[in-house]
């Protein structure tokens, strides 16, 4: 088989396998070196959804938004050279936020590296610090069967799902890149025509049961007199079991805005500004569910409590969530398994819970009274009220909505690395898989930073609401 034919079938095999793996979207930033992949997508043999981008950074953030909404790895395909470097910001966010994402980058043959060859850089390791798995696949030839590429692709997607984060396949391709009308290679014939369209390697992901003794630990926690739950960001599908578990404990809870659960006290930021209230609300045990929280005041308050208040962490991934270095127990569980430890809802009405309920009512009233119509706070409340799904920009918007509360609105944000780049592209990707009136609320600088992605708002039917407030003066709000 000629080099051109092998390259064409590399592209076809990769695209077909992505479809069989249930890829929610491929974001293609086309270039010459990734031509075999582009041509395979254009052939339209499968129902694999795909779209094109000029800007690789926007493509990566758009895929990130899709993966945020679906919990499945979206895919970004680029050509070689600086195109790969533009993937780094979204890869960093996916790493910190635990979002599965697959980057496929086309490359020159390895022997062209460090020779001065055009558009040839050391790109195979550019994303190494933030990916869960990476492979630098050599040019396909008789020594590297096409099935090796399929097997590696399946493993990469499995790692992205199991380890909650980005993965990177660097695919070397030797010219000529195509075209070719060669028939399906013998090694792929049975797979290519398989009516079940199963992936080459089926990676089965076991649903984690509760760790041994976890239910007993939950019963022991119930004995706390002043327990507090902190709910951080959660992946898709975790909201219902986490909320059931939180309510069954009967403890007051603070849920960060992108946790998107109904339980939780609003306005905790403003309450923590009062030293007397802060002391009165000191818990004797803290259960931290999920990822990080938006409020810096809450994090600093918990850190002030020091080792006098033990913190118990429950997450579905191995990443450490311990900003105050207070975690005394870590439990890695599948959130859906929490139902087995939830028990009957506990409608506790003791003084501790009553204090927090009164706090919630008072804080809500203060927020409502202190929001004249011309402020960003009032605008944030209005946007929340007109939304069913809301993506939040970094800095001021996410903090305002965290303060006023989002109620039943589905909320998401890039809170892993918390950058202001790529917000519009991410929001548009997320909007592809959420329902109802969808909006993104962001600041002027954040909008300018990603203004090239504004056409995506029309494409996905999303409304962008921008605070035109000269940068938002966010540093005036920070403690």
C-alpha positions in Angstrom: 0.0 0.0 0.0 1.4 3.4 -0.9 2.1 6.2 1.6 -0.8 8.3 0.3 -3.2 5.3 0.7 -2.0 4.5 4.2 -2.5 8.2 5.2 -6.0 8.2 3.8 -6.9 5.1 5.7 -5.4 6.5 8.9 -7.8 9.4 8.6 -10.8 7.2 7.8 -10.0 4.8 10.6 -9.6 7.6 13.2 -12.8 9.3 12.2 -14.8 6.1 12.1 -13.5 5.1 15.5 -14.3 8.5 17.0 -17.9 7.9 15.8 -18.0 4.4 17.3 -16.8 5.8 20.6 -19.7 8.2 20.9 -17.8 11.4 20.4 -20.2 14.3 21.0 -18.4 16.7 18.6 -15.2 17.1 16.7 -13.8 20.6 16.4 -11.5 20.8 13.4 -9.0 23.6 12.9 -7.8 22.4 9.4 -4.3 22.7 8.0 -2.3 20.9 5.4 -0.8 18.3 7.7 -4.1 17.1 9.0 -5.6 16.7 5.5 -6.2 13.0 5.9 -8.4 13.6 8.9 -10.1 16.6 7.3 -10.9 14.5 4.1 -12.2 11.7 6.2 -14.6 14.0 8.0 -15.7 15.5 4.7 -16.5 12.1 3.2 -19.4 11.9 5.6 -19.5 8.1 6.0 -20.6 8.3 9.6 -22.9 10.5 11.6 -20.1 12.0 13.6 -20.9 15.6 14.4 -18.1 18.0 13.5 -17.5 21.7 12.9 -14.6 23.8 11.7 -12.6 26.7 13.3 -10.0 29.1 12.1 -8.6 29.6 15.6 -7.3 26.6 17.4 -7.7 28.1 20.8 -11.4 28.7 20.2 -11.8 25.2 18.8 -10.2 23.8 22.0 -12.4 25.8 24.3 -15.5 25.0 22.3 -14.7 21.3 22.7 -14.2 21.9 26.4 -17.7 23.3 26.7 -19.2 20.3 24.9 -17.3 17.9 27.2 -18.4 20.0 30.3 -22.1 19.5 29.3 -22.0 15.9 28.3 -19.3 14.4 30.5 -17.9 12.7 27.3 -14.6 13.5 25.6 -15.0 16.0 22.8 -12.2 16.1 20.2 -10.0 18.8 18.7 -8.0 18.1 15.5 -5.2 20.5 14.4 -2.3 20.7 12.0 1.3 21.0 13.2 3.4 23.8 14.6 2.1 26.7 16.6 -1.5 25.4 16.2 -0.7 22.9 19.0 0.5 25.6 21.3 -2.9 27.3 21.1 -4.5 24.2 22.7 -2.6 24.8 26.0 -5.1 27.2 27.7 -8.1 24.9 27.2 -6.0 21.9 28.2 -5.0 23.6 31.4 -8.6 24.3 32.2 -9.6 20.7 31.4 -6.9 19.4 33.6 -7.8 21.5 36.7 -11.6 21.0 36.2 -11.4 17.3 35.5 -13.0 17.5 32.1 -12.4 14.7 29.5 -11.0 16.0 26.3 -9.0 14.5 23.3 -6.5 16.5 21.3 -5.4 14.9 18.0 -2.5 16.9 16.4 -1.0 16.1 13.0 2.8 16.3 12.8 5.7 16.0 10.5 7.8 12.8 10.6 10.1 12.6 13.7 13.3 12.7 11.5 12.3 16.3 10.5 12.5 17.6 14.1 15.5 19.8 14.9 16.5 20.1 11.2 15.0 23.5 10.5 12.2 21.9 8.5 9.2 24.2 8.0 6.3 24.2 10.6 8.1 21.5 12.6 8.4 22.0 16.4 8.7 19.8 19.4 4.9 19.5 19.7 4.5 16.0 21.1 5.3 17.1 24.6 3.8 20.6 24.6 0.8 19.5 26.6 2.6 16.9 28.7 2.3 18.6 32.1 -1.5 18.7 32.0 -2.7 15.6 30.1 -3.6 12.2 31.6 -2.1 10.3 28.7 -0.1 11.1 25.6 1.2 9.2 22.7 3.6 10.2 19.8 2.5 7.9 17.1 5.1 7.4 14.2 4.2 7.5 10.6 2.0 4.5 9.6 4.0 1.9 7.6 4.0 -1.9 7.5 5.8 -1.9 10.9 3.0 0.1 12.5 -0.4 -1.5 11.6 -3.4 0.7 11.4 -4.9 -1.4 14.3 -2.2 0.1 16.5 -3.6 3.5 15.9 -7.1 2.3 16.7 -6.0 0.6 19.9 -4.1 3.7 21.1 -7.0 5.9 20.3 -9.4 3.7 22.3 -6.9 3.7 25.2 -6.6 7.5 25.2 -10.4 8.0 25.2 -10.6 5.5 28.1 -8.0 7.3 30.1 -9.8 10.7 29.5 -13.0 9.2 30.9 -11.5 7.2 33.7 -9.0 9.8 34.9 -11.2 12.8 34.2 -9.0 15.0 32.1 -7.4 15.8 28.7 -5.3 13.4 26.6 -3.1 14.0 23.6 -2.4 11.9 20.5 0.3 13.3 18.2 -0.1 11.7 14.8 3.0 11.8 12.5 2.1 11.8 8.8 4.5 11.5 5.9 3.9 13.1 2.5 2.1 12.5 0.2 -0.9 12.9 2.4 -3.4 11.8 -0.3 -5.7 11.4 -2.1 -6.1 7.7 -2.8 -8.9 5.4 -3.9 -7.3 2.3 -2.3 -9.7 -0.3 -1.0 -10.0 -1.0 2.7 -6.8 -2.7 4.1 -7.1 -6.3 4.9 -6.3 -5.7 8.6 -9.3 -3.4 8.9 -11.8 -5.2 6.6 -13.8 -7.1 9.3 -13.8 -4.1 11.7 -14.8 -1.7 8.9 -17.8 -3.8 7.8 -18.8 -4.9 11.3 -22.6 -4.2 11.5 -22.4 -3.6 15.3 -19.9 -0.8 14.7 -18.2 -1.6 18.0 -14.8 0.1 18.7 -11.7 -1.8 18.0 -11.0 -2.1 21.8 -14.0 -1.8 24.1 -12.9 -0.2 27.3 -15.4 -1.0 30.1 -15.5 1.5 32.9 -16.6 0.0 36.2 -19.0 2.0 38.3 -17.3 2.5 41.6 -19.2 1.1 44.6 -18.9 2.9 47.9 -15.6 2.2 49.6 -15.7 -0.4 52.3 -16.8 1.1 55.6 -18.0 4.3 53.9 -21.6 3.9 55.1 -20.4 3.4 58.7 -18.4 6.6 58.4 -21.5 8.5 57.2 -23.4 7.3 60.3 -20.6 8.5 62.5 -20.6 11.9 60.8 -24.3 12.2 61.6 -23.4 12.5 65.2 -21.8 15.9 64.7 -23.6 18.7 66.5 -22.5 21.5 64.2 -21.8 19.8 60.9 -21.4 21.9 57.7 -21.4 20.7 54.1 -19.5 22.6 51.4 -20.4 21.6 47.8 -18.0 22.5 45.1 -18.3 22.2 41.4 -19.8 18.9 40.1 -19.7 17.0 36.8 -22.9 16.4 34.7 -25.2 13.9 36.4 -23.9 14.3 39.9 -26.4 17.0 41.1 -29.3 14.7 42.0 -27.4 12.1 44.1 -25.3 14.8 45.8 -28.3 16.9 46.7 -30.1 13.8 48.0 -27.1 12.9 50.1 -26.7 16.5 51.5 -30.4 16.7 52.5 -30.2 13.3 54.2 -27.4 14.6 56.5 -29.6 17.4 57.7 -26.6 19.7 57.9 -26.6 23.3 56.6 -24.8 23.6 53.3 -22.9 26.1 51.2 -23.1 25.2 47.5 -20.9 27.0 45.1 -22.8 28.4 42.1 -21.6 26.0 39.5 -22.6 23.0 41.6 -26.1 23.6 40.3 -27.9 22.1 43.3 -30.8 23.6 45.1 -29.5 23.0 48.6 -27.3 25.7 50.1 -27.2 29.0 52.0 -27.0 32.1 49.9 -25.1 35.3 50.7 -22.5 33.6 52.9 -19.8 36.0 51.6 -21.5 39.0 53.1 -22.1 37.2 56.4 -18.5 36.2 56.8 -17.6 39.9 56.8 -19.1 40.1 60.3 -16.7 38.7 62.9 -19.5 37.9 65.4 -21.5 36.0 62.9 -18.4 34.2 61.7 -17.6 33.0 65.2 -21.2 32.0 65.8 -21.3 29.9 62.7 -18.1 27.9 63.5 -18.7 24.2 62.7 -17.3 21.2 64.4 -17.0 19.2 61.2 -16.9 20.0 57.5 -17.8 17.7 54.7 -16.5 19.0 51.3 -18.2 17.4 48.3 -17.0 17.9 44.8 -14.4 20.4 43.5 -13.4 23.9 44.3 -15.7 26.8 45.3 -16.0 30.3 43.8 -16.0 32.3 47.1 -12.5 33.2 48.3 -14.0 34.4 51.6 -15.4 30.9 52.3 -12.0 29.3 51.5 -10.2 31.8 53.8 -12.7 31.3 56.5 -12.3 27.5 56.4 -8.5 28.0 56.5 -8.8 30.3 59.6 -10.5 27.4 61.4 -7.3 25.5 61.1 -6.9 22.0 62.4 -9.5 22.5 65.1 -12.2 21.6 62.6 -11.6 18.4 60.6 -12.5 18.4 56.9 -13.7 15.3 55.1 -13.3 15.3 51.3 -15.6 13.3 48.9 -14.9 13.5 45.2 -15.1 11.2 42.2 -11.5 11.7 41.1 -8.0 11.4 42.5 -7.2 15.1 42.3 -6.7 16.7 45.7 -9.2 19.3 46.9 -7.6 20.7 50.0 -6.9 24.5 49.6 -6.6 24.9 53.4 -4.5 21.8 54.0 -7.2 20.6 56.5 -8.5 17.4 54.9 -8.2 14.5 57.4 -10.2 12.0 55.3 -10.5 11.6 51.5 -13.1 9.3 50.0 -13.1 8.7 46.2 -16.5 7.6 45.2 -18.8 7.5 42.2 -21.3 10.2 43.0 -24.2 8.1 41.9 -23.3 5.6 44.6 -24.0 8.1 47.3 -27.7 7.2 47.2 -26.8 4.0 49.0 -25.5 6.0 52.0 -28.1 8.6 52.0 -30.8 7.1 54.1 -34.0 8.9 55.0 -33.9 12.7 54.8 -33.1 14.3 58.1 -35.3 17.3 58.8 -33.2 18.6 61.7 -34.5 21.7 63.4 -32.0 22.2 66.1 -30.5 25.6 67.0 -27.5 25.1 64.7 -29.6 24.4 61.6 -32.1 27.2 62.6 -29.3 29.7 62.7 -28.2 28.9 59.2 -31.8 29.0 57.9 -32.3 32.4 59.5 -29.0 33.5 57.9 -30.2 32.3 54.5 -33.4 34.3 54.8 -31.6 37.5 56.0 -28.9 37.3 53.3 -31.5 36.9 50.6 -33.4 39.9 51.9 -30.3 42.0 52.0 -29.4 41.0 48.4 -32.9 41.9 47.2 -33.0 45.2 49.0 -29.5 46.3 48.1 -29.7 45.9 44.3 -30.8 49.1 42.7 -31.6 48.7 39.0 -28.4 50.3 37.6 -25.9 48.0 39.4 -24.2 44.9 38.1 -25.7 43.0 41.0 -29.2 43.9 39.8 -28.3 42.9 36.3 -27.0 39.6 37.5 -30.2 38.9 39.3 -32.2 39.8 36.2 -30.1 37.5 34.0 -30.5 34.6 36.4 -34.3 35.2 36.4 -34.5 35.1 32.6 -32.3 32.0 32.2 -32.7 28.3 32.4 -29.0 27.6 31.6 -26.3 30.2 32.4 -22.6 30.1 31.6 -20.6 32.6 33.7 -17.4 34.5 32.9 -14.6 34.7 35.3 -14.0 37.5 37.7 -17.1 39.6 38.6 -20.0 37.7 37.0 -19.4 34.4 38.6 -18.9 36.0 42.0 -22.1 38.0 41.8 -24.2 35.1 40.8 -22.5 33.0 43.5 -23.6 35.7 46.0 -27.2 36.1 44.9 -27.8 32.4 44.1 -29.0 30.8 40.9 -31.9 28.8 42.2 -32.9 26.1 39.7 -30.9 27.5 36.9 -28.3 25.2 35.4 -24.9 26.9 35.8 -21.4 26.3 34.5 -18.2 28.2 34.4 -14.5 27.7 33.7 -13.4 27.4 37.3 -10.6 25.0 37.0 -7.8 27.4 36.1 -10.3 30.4 36.2 -8.9 32.2 33.1 -10.8 34.9 31.2 -9.8 33.4 27.8 -12.1 31.3 25.7 -15.3 32.0 27.7 -17.5 32.6 24.7 -16.3 29.6 22.8 -16.7 27.4 25.9 -20.2 28.7 26.6 -21.2 28.0 23.0 -20.0 24.4 23.2 -21.8 24.0 26.5 -25.0 25.4 25.0 -25.1 22.7 22.4 -26.1 20.2 25.0 -28.3 22.2 27.5 -31.9 23.2 27.1 -34.1 26.3 27.6 -33.1 29.9 27.4 -29.3 29.9 27.4 -27.2 32.9 28.3 -23.6 33.7 29.0 -22.9 36.5 31.4 -19.4 38.0 31.1 -17.4 41.1 31.6 -16.1 43.4 28.9 -12.5 42.4 29.0 -13.5 38.7 28.9 -15.6 39.4 25.9 -12.9 41.3 24.1 -10.4 38.5 24.9 -12.6 36.0 22.9 -14.4 38.3 20.5 -13.5 36.1 17.6 -16.0 33.5 19.0 -19.0 35.9 19.0 -20.4 34.4 15.8 -20.8 31.1 17.7 -23.6 32.8 19.8 -25.8 33.0 16.8 -24.9 29.5 15.6 -26.0 27.8 18.9 -28.8 30.3 19.7 -27.2 31.7 22.9 -27.5 35.2 24.2 -24.4 37.0 25.5 -24.9 39.6 28.2 -21.8 41.8 28.8 -21.0 44.1 31.7 -19.5 47.1 30.0 -17.9 48.4 33.2 -14.2 49.1 32.3 -12.9 45.8 33.6 -15.3 45.4 36.6 -12.9 46.6 39.3 -12.8 43.0 40.6 -9.9 43.6 42.9 -12.0 45.9 45.0 -14.2 43.0 46.0 -11.5 40.5 47.0 -10.6 40.1 50.6 
